[in-house]
Amino acid sequence: MGPAPLLALLAAATAALIVGGAMTLLPARAAPAPGVAAVPNPIVALLGRLARPSEGVEQADINSQLTQAGLPGRRAADAYLALRTCLAIATPILAWVSWHPASTNLRGAAVVLGIGVGYYLPYIVVEQRRGARQKLLRRAFPNFLDLLVSSLEAGLGLDIALRRVANELQIAAPLLSHEISLVNAEMTAGISRVEALQHLHRRTGLPEIASLVQELAQSERFGSRIAQALRTHARAARVPQLLQSERRAARSEEHTSEL
């Protein structure tokens, strides 16, 4: 057997591991594709452990990126690292086997490029997923603040108001509703309100939530009215959306005038 078939077999085995890692990153409700169950998860976990950064700060950044993309936990981190490793191996092999240019230098350049593309492709996909998730959360955040302020001004306590808002947002903003429900669950388990909201900020990465945590911490420390502070915060949170709407309206008017 020549080197080309061996490389093809190695690429096929690597692709099988890639499928196994990708299925690990899929939501639990997604049905696995036929044949995927044959890929042993321990192999994916082993590759993830081998590819795990030695620096704790870098590993923390990876965990934060995955969590904010909606992929929390050690299993997702192992699958992500395994995917990067497998793609960095499989992509240059496929480039070497499938492309036969006249120049050897071009073939070598394709292999090097394949390593870079294969290694950074999962990072790009996860970043796009994180950006899309943050966009959904940011869009629903002003409505969340308005509902929270209304509940507080109606005489509800903050903890009860958070539970009520989470229930009311289940249809309009299910993602934010789920995140607020996690905050409520943590507070029920005995975690302080500020700490639970700090966890929310780590899971979402939104600066708006960091500002909210700071507002609530200051209100608790100095005894000021939480509803008044949140109303000011809600008005500030709507400013970017209003500016974006004005920019879209201006572009629409320009396009209409051109026609």
VMD Tcl script that draws the C-alpha trace (Angstrom):
set ca {
  {0.00 0.00 0.00}
  {1.41 3.37 -1.07}
  {1.60 6.49 1.04}
  {-1.49 8.07 -0.53}
  {-3.93 5.34 0.63}
  {-2.38 5.38 4.09}
  {-2.83 9.13 4.29}
  {-6.41 8.74 3.12}
  {-7.10 6.17 5.83}
  {-5.55 8.45 8.44}
  {-7.68 11.33 7.21}
  {-10.81 9.14 7.36}
  {-10.04 8.11 10.94}
  {-9.43 11.73 11.87}
  {-12.71 12.70 10.21}
  {-14.52 10.10 12.34}
  {-13.09 11.69 15.46}
  {-14.13 15.10 14.13}
  {-17.71 13.87 13.76}
  {-17.61 12.50 17.30}
  {-16.36 15.80 18.67}
  {-18.91 17.77 16.65}
  {-21.75 15.62 17.97}
  {-20.53 16.30 21.49}
  {-20.91 20.04 20.84}
  {-24.44 19.70 19.49}
  {-27.38 20.47 21.80}
  {-28.69 17.50 23.73}
  {-32.03 17.61 21.93}
  {-30.42 17.10 18.51}
  {-30.63 13.54 17.23}
  {-27.28 11.90 16.48}
  {-26.50 11.05 12.89}
  {-26.33 7.38 11.87}
  {-23.05 5.76 12.77}
  {-21.93 8.49 15.12}
  {-22.64 6.41 18.21}
  {-19.81 4.09 17.12}
  {-17.29 6.85 17.81}
  {-16.14 6.44 21.40}
  {-16.41 9.58 23.47}
  {-13.37 8.59 25.59}
  {-11.17 9.15 22.54}
  {-12.56 12.65 22.11}
  {-12.01 13.30 25.82}
  {-8.44 11.97 25.59}
  {-7.62 14.20 22.63}
  {-9.16 17.13 24.47}
  {-7.00 16.49 27.53}
  {-3.86 16.15 25.39}
  {-4.62 19.41 23.58}
  {-5.54 21.27 26.76}
  {-3.36 24.36 27.29}
  {-0.82 24.17 30.06}
  {-1.55 27.76 31.09}
  {-4.57 28.08 33.34}
  {-5.39 31.55 31.99}
  {-5.65 30.27 28.42}
  {-7.86 27.38 29.50}
  {-10.06 29.82 31.41}
  {-10.41 31.95 28.27}
  {-11.47 28.88 26.26}
  {-14.01 27.89 28.91}
  {-15.38 31.45 28.97}
  {-15.65 31.56 25.16}
  {-17.50 28.24 25.03}
  {-19.81 29.13 27.93}
  {-20.77 32.43 26.30}
  {-21.44 30.50 23.09}
  {-23.87 28.27 24.98}
  {-21.44 25.33 25.28}
  {-20.54 25.07 28.97}
  {-18.81 22.22 30.75}
  {-15.71 20.06 30.52}
  {-17.23 17.82 27.85}
  {-17.70 20.73 25.45}
  {-14.18 22.01 26.14}
  {-12.65 18.59 25.45}
  {-14.67 18.24 22.23}
  {-13.66 21.74 21.10}
  {-9.96 21.10 21.68}
  {-10.22 17.67 20.05}
  {-11.87 19.24 17.01}
  {-9.09 21.79 16.61}
  {-6.45 19.07 16.88}
  {-8.18 16.69 14.44}
  {-8.89 19.38 11.87}
  {-5.31 20.63 12.08}
  {-4.24 17.06 11.16}
  {-6.97 16.11 8.67}
  {-7.06 19.30 6.59}
  {-3.39 19.27 5.48}
  {-3.60 15.51 4.81}
  {-6.60 15.99 2.56}
  {-4.86 18.89 0.83}
  {-1.77 16.72 0.23}
  {-3.75 13.75 -1.09}
  {-6.31 15.56 -3.23}
  {-4.25 18.38 -4.80}
  {-1.33 17.73 -7.11}
  {0.04 21.01 -8.45}
  {3.07 21.16 -10.70}
  {5.06 22.99 -8.06}
  {6.07 21.22 -4.85}
  {6.24 24.59 -3.10}
  {2.55 25.19 -3.81}
  {1.71 21.80 -2.36}
  {3.71 22.55 0.76}
  {2.05 25.95 1.08}
  {-1.36 24.26 0.80}
  {-0.42 21.91 3.65}
  {0.69 24.79 5.88}
  {-2.46 26.73 5.01}
  {-4.54 23.63 5.76}
  {-3.03 23.38 9.24}
  {-3.95 26.99 9.99}
  {-7.46 26.72 8.54}
  {-8.16 23.45 10.32}
  {-6.92 24.75 13.66}
  {-8.76 28.09 13.60}
  {-12.01 26.99 11.93}
  {-13.62 25.75 15.21}
  {-12.59 29.01 16.89}
  {-14.30 31.05 14.15}
  {-17.47 28.93 14.34}
  {-17.65 29.24 18.13}
  {-17.04 33.01 17.94}
  {-19.87 33.38 15.43}
  {-22.13 31.35 17.70}
  {-21.15 33.48 20.69}
  {-21.81 36.68 18.74}
  {-25.24 35.48 17.61}
  {-26.13 34.46 21.15}
  {-25.01 37.79 22.61}
  {-27.02 39.62 19.94}
  {-30.20 37.82 21.02}
  {-29.51 38.55 24.69}
  {-28.67 42.19 24.04}
  {-31.84 42.69 22.01}
  {-34.02 41.38 24.83}
  {-32.14 43.08 27.68}
  {-33.99 46.48 27.62}
  {-37.36 44.70 27.74}
  {-36.09 42.66 30.68}
  {-35.14 45.84 32.53}
  {-38.51 47.47 31.80}
  {-40.39 44.45 33.13}
  {-38.14 44.30 36.17}
  {-38.67 47.98 36.97}
  {-42.45 47.62 36.55}
  {-42.47 44.64 38.91}
  {-40.42 46.49 41.51}
  {-42.62 49.58 41.31}
  {-45.66 47.33 41.78}
  {-44.27 46.42 45.20}
  {-42.56 43.08 44.49}
  {-39.20 42.24 45.99}
  {-36.26 41.89 43.64}
  {-35.99 38.10 43.96}
  {-39.71 37.59 43.26}
  {-39.54 40.15 40.44}
  {-36.73 38.23 38.77}
  {-38.78 35.02 38.89}
  {-41.81 36.80 37.45}
  {-39.80 38.39 34.63}
  {-38.17 35.07 33.76}
  {-41.64 33.52 33.39}
  {-42.95 36.40 31.27}
  {-39.98 36.26 28.89}
  {-40.26 32.54 28.15}
  {-41.97 33.11 24.79}
  {-40.59 36.49 23.69}
  {-36.98 35.89 24.80}
  {-36.46 32.23 25.79}
  {-32.67 32.51 25.92}
  {-32.64 35.42 28.37}
  {-35.48 33.79 30.31}
  {-33.36 30.66 30.73}
  {-30.37 32.68 31.94}
  {-32.49 34.57 34.48}
  {-33.96 31.26 35.64}
  {-30.42 30.07 36.35}
  {-29.89 33.20 38.45}
  {-33.06 32.39 40.40}
  {-31.95 28.78 40.89}
  {-28.56 29.90 42.24}
  {-30.18 32.33 44.67}
  {-32.54 29.57 45.83}
  {-29.45 27.41 46.44}
  {-28.04 30.08 48.78}
  {-25.81 32.10 46.46}
  {-26.03 35.84 47.02}
  {-27.91 37.96 44.51}
  {-24.88 39.93 43.37}
  {-22.78 36.79 42.99}
  {-25.52 35.05 40.99}
  {-25.71 38.06 38.66}
  {-21.93 38.03 38.33}
  {-22.22 34.43 37.16}
  {-24.80 35.63 34.64}
  {-22.27 38.14 33.33}
  {-19.64 35.41 32.96}
  {-22.08 33.20 31.06}
  {-23.13 35.98 28.67}
  {-20.15 38.35 28.43}
  {-22.46 41.35 28.06}
  {-21.14 44.65 29.45}
  {-24.77 45.70 30.04}
  {-25.13 42.95 32.63}
  {-21.84 43.96 34.26}
  {-23.27 47.47 34.65}
  {-26.47 46.00 36.09}
  {-24.48 44.05 38.69}
  {-22.63 47.22 39.65}
  {-25.89 49.18 39.99}
  {-27.44 46.52 42.23}
  {-24.30 46.23 44.35}
  {-24.24 49.99 44.92}
  {-27.96 50.06 45.73}
  {-27.52 47.35 48.35}
  {-24.42 48.99 49.81}
  {-25.83 52.53 50.11}
  {-29.48 51.62 50.61}
  {-30.74 53.55 47.58}
  {-33.94 52.63 45.73}
  {-33.28 49.76 43.32}
  {-36.22 50.61 41.03}
  {-35.01 54.16 40.47}
  {-31.47 53.00 39.70}
  {-32.74 50.33 37.30}
  {-35.02 52.78 35.49}
  {-32.03 55.00 34.75}
  {-30.12 51.92 33.63}
  {-33.03 50.83 31.40}
  {-33.10 54.20 29.63}
  {-29.37 53.98 29.00}
  {-29.71 50.41 27.69}
  {-32.18 51.54 25.02}
  {-29.91 54.25 23.62}
  {-27.84 51.90 21.38}
  {-31.02 50.36 19.96}
  {-32.49 53.79 19.22}
  {-29.28 54.90 17.50}
  {-29.22 51.71 15.45}
  {-32.85 52.22 14.43}
  {-32.09 55.79 13.37}
  {-29.12 54.60 11.29}
  {-31.28 51.96 9.58}
  {-33.98 54.56 8.88}
  {-31.39 56.95 7.43}
  {-29.97 54.24 5.17}
  {-33.48 53.31 4.05}
  {-34.25 56.93 3.17}
  {-31.00 57.21 1.21}
  {-31.79 54.02 -0.69}
  {-35.33 55.26 -1.44}
  {-34.07 58.63 -2.70}
  {-31.56 56.90 -4.99}
  {-34.38 54.89 -6.55}
}
mol new
graphics top color blue
foreach p $ca { graphics top sphere $p radius 0.5 }
foreach p [lrange $ca 0 end-1] q [lrange $ca 1 end] { graphics top cylinder $p $q radius 0.2 }
display resetview
